[in-house]
Amino acid sequence: MSNFVFFLILLSAFSHVSWNILIKRSNNKIIFTRALTLVGSVLLIPVTFFLDPLPTAAYPYFAGTLIIHVLYKLFLCSMHERSDLSYAYPVARGLPSLIILFATPFIFNEELTLQNELAVLSICFGILLLVFANQKFKEINFAGLGFAVLVALTIAAYTINDAKGVRISEPLTYLTYYFALDGIVFNLAFMIFFRKEKFDLSIVKQEIKPIIGAGILSLYSYYPAVYAFTLTKVATVAALRECSILLASLYGVFVLKEKLGTIRIISAIFIFVGSLMIKLYS
């Protein structure tokens, strides 16, 4: 993997966890999420007038990503409302790469080397190990962990879907159309299925700066990863992107005043070793 692609994915990973932290800190996570998706729509709808249309073969994948991402964001908000970031986030980010690793031989025409497999497993193990970092198991909200598993399943689903979609279209065009429509589709779906939940503009006004920041970060967090799907193996890109968990762990230590502890250190070593192996052998 080239230095450019490697560091591009790492930056996108940190962007991803940053907008998740902003959601976690918001007063109303649903409205915050609805608003941040609209940031992408406002910014990118004008851009779509200058783009070529997607090829017909990409339509099923494009429709699929819109639907899967609606479910992903609904599950993500439910996870953040019910569970501590320290428990739920490792599950949500550690499982998808395992699913993609085992699905790769059946879905993608890619042959993973032993080094690739060990790298992905090292990162996944390091991430999942963080579930045990706080050792306050009585505080675990199992409903929140259930939603974390659903988040993981939708992440794996949209990763596989989009990796196939961008390979038969142009990555930047595919993603620009997606982000332009995502905010509209997500808000329409929410209005249809959750009619009692009103869009409170006063909450948006109170948190407008973090909403705009989260919206921009969410755009950047996915563009490099999807572009990388066209350059190298999906399983290694997906795993490397999950290094975002390191920032979440640092947030827990320095902001939430959680103990660093032996488990966090061991976790960081496994994630670092896995990332280095992806850099060297992908």
C-alpha positions, 0 to 999 in steps of 0.5 A: 500500500502506498504511503499516500493511500495509507495515510489518507485512510488513517486520516479518514479513520480519525475523521470518522471517530471524531464525528461519532464523538460529536454525536455522543456529546450532543443533547439530542442524537437523532436530531443532531444526526439528521442535521449533519446528514443535511450538511452533506446534501446542502454542500453536494447537491449543487455539485451533482449538476456538473457530474456524469450520471452513474452507469445503469449497472451501479443503480442497485448498489447505489439504492442499496447504500442509501437504504443500508445507511439509513439503517446504520444511522438509526442503529448508531443513534440508538447505540449512542443513547443506550451505551457507553462509547467504551463498550459499544464502539469497539464492538461496532468497529471490531466486528465488521472487518471480521465479517468482511475478512471471512466474506472476501473469498465468496464475494470479491475476486481477491486472494488474501495472503497470510500476512493480510489475514493476520493483519486484519485479525490483529486489528480486530483483536486489538479493537475487541479487546477494548471492551474489557478495558474498563472492567466495569461489566455491571455498567454494560447496557446489553441493549446498547451492545445489541445495537452495536452488533446491528451497527457492525452488520450494517457497516459490513453490508455497506462496505461490501455493497459500496466496494462492488458499486464503485468498481463498476462506476467512478468512486468520486461520482458515486459517493458525491451522488450518495452524500447529496441524497443521503440527508434527504433520504434519511430525513424522509425515512425518519419522517415516515417511520417516526412521525412523532419525532419532530425536527426541533430547529432550536436544538439545531441552532444551539449545536450548529457549529458541531453539526456543521463540523460533524457533517464535513467530517462525515464526508471526508471519513468515507471518501478516501476509504471508498476510493481505496476500494478500487486500488487494493483489497477491501478487507485490508482497507476496511480493517485499517479504517477501524484504527479510528478506535485508537482516537476513541480510546484516547478520548476516553483516557484524556477527556472522560478520565478513564484509566489507560491500563494494561488492556488499552496498551496491549490493544494499541500494540495489536492495532499498530502491528496490524496497521504496519502489516497492512502498510508493508504487505498490501 
